């Protein structure tokens, strides 16, 4: 059955010589995997550029409920990112975002509110005024709300963890910073040291790992540390 939807590209996997398997989080159908033939070719007609991480697409897809792989009938670029694909820091954050999404939702998982939040996050990341240094932390805080395991207060993020890397002074500063981030989101103006931001990011990923099934190693962290140094 053909269905129309919008989708956010998460990642791709090479398949045979010229094809890919692309994982897309769609608004109406949830997380889906699609086989796309003949896009890995040196041709001006190739649509491989459509399948870059966090690209927003307008889709008409074949949707079979029992199929692990579906196909795309029609694809159109819904919105072109202006900075994400051309800025090293933003590209690193985009890879981090896609890893967090793919590790925290499952195939066919559908949540329009989460989709809309991701859409807004991509717009913010692609903005020239985006505060990149705090972006990954804010993203983790807000996404936890949609996944249903976010504490009501900032101290909950600090208490509910297997590790406690903060000194007493850092703990007070971390709590204050988290409160500001939870209140002001991506537009928070409070500043903290690079060291504290790194500890908070590691701490939040540990928090996520406790709530996710087999998250494994966070592979994008090595890149993220480089771009946000």
Secondary structure in CASP SS format (residue, H / E / C, confidence):
PFRMAT SS
TARGET T0000
AUTHOR 0000-0000-0000
METHOD secondary structure of the structure
MODEL  1
X C 1.00
X E 1.00
X E 1.00
X E 1.00
X E 1.00
X E 1.00
X E 1.00
X E 1.00
X E 1.00
X E 1.00
X E 1.00
X E 1.00
X E 1.00
X E 1.00
X E 1.00
X C 1.00
X C 1.00
X C 1.00
X E 1.00
X E 1.00
X E 1.00
X E 1.00
X E 1.00
X E 1.00
X E 1.00
X E 1.00
X C 1.00
X C 1.00
X C 1.00
X E 1.00
X E 1.00
X E 1.00
X E 1.00
X E 1.00
X E 1.00
X E 1.00
X C 1.00
X C 1.00
X C 1.00
X C 1.00
X C 1.00
X C 1.00
X C 1.00
X C 1.00
X C 1.00
X C 1.00
X C 1.00
X H 1.00
X H 1.00
X H 1.00
X H 1.00
X C 1.00
X C 1.00
X C 1.00
X C 1.00
X E 1.00
X E 1.00
X E 1.00
X E 1.00
X E 1.00
X E 1.00
X E 1.00
X C 1.00
X C 1.00
X C 1.00
X C 1.00
X C 1.00
X C 1.00
X C 1.00
X E 1.00
X E 1.00
X E 1.00
X E 1.00
X E 1.00
X E 1.00
X E 1.00
X E 1.00
X E 1.00
X E 1.00
X C 1.00
X C 1.00
X C 1.00
X C 1.00
X C 1.00
X C 1.00
X C 1.00
X C 1.00
X H 1.00
X H 1.00
X H 1.00
X H 1.00
X H 1.00
X H 1.00
X H 1.00
X H 1.00
X H 1.00
X H 1.00
X H 1.00
X H 1.00
X H 1.00
X H 1.00
X H 1.00
X H 1.00
X H 1.00
X C 1.00
X C 1.00
X C 1.00
X C 1.00
X C 1.00
X C 1.00
X C 1.00
X H 1.00
X H 1.00
X H 1.00
X H 1.00
X H 1.00
X H 1.00
X H 1.00
X H 1.00
X H 1.00
X H 1.00
X H 1.00
X H 1.00
X H 1.00
X H 1.00
X C 1.00
X C 1.00
X C 1.00
X C 1.00
X C 1.00
X C 1.00
X H 1.00
X H 1.00
X H 1.00
X H 1.00
X H 1.00
X H 1.00
X H 1.00
X H 1.00
X H 1.00
X H 1.00
X H 1.00
X H 1.00
X H 1.00
X H 1.00
X H 1.00
X H 1.00
X C 1.00
X C 1.00
X C 1.00
X C 1.00
X C 1.00
X C 1.00
X H 1.00
X H 1.00
X H 1.00
X H 1.00
X H 1.00
X H 1.00
X C 1.00
X C 1.00
X C 1.00
X C 1.00
X C 1.00
X C 1.00
X C 1.00
X C 1.00
X H 1.00
X H 1.00
X H 1.00
X H 1.00
X H 1.00
X H 1.00
X H 1.00
X H 1.00
X H 1.00
X H 1.00
X H 1.00
X H 1.00
X H 1.00
X H 1.00
X H 1.00
X H 1.00
X H 1.00
X H 1.00
X H 1.00
X H 1.00
X C 1.00
X C 1.00
X C 1.00
X C 1.00
X C 1.00
X C 1.00
X H 1.00
X H 1.00
X H 1.00
X H 1.00
X H 1.00
X H 1.00
X H 1.00
X H 1.00
X H 1.00
X H 1.00
X H 1.00
X H 1.00
X H 1.00
X H 1.00
X H 1.00
X H 1.00
X H 1.00
X H 1.00
X C 1.00
X C 1.00
X C 1.00
X C 1.00
X C 1.00
X C 1.00
X C 1.00
X C 1.00
X C 1.00
X H 1.00
X H 1.00
X H 1.00
X H 1.00
X H 1.00
X H 1.00
X H 1.00
X C 1.00
X C 1.00
END
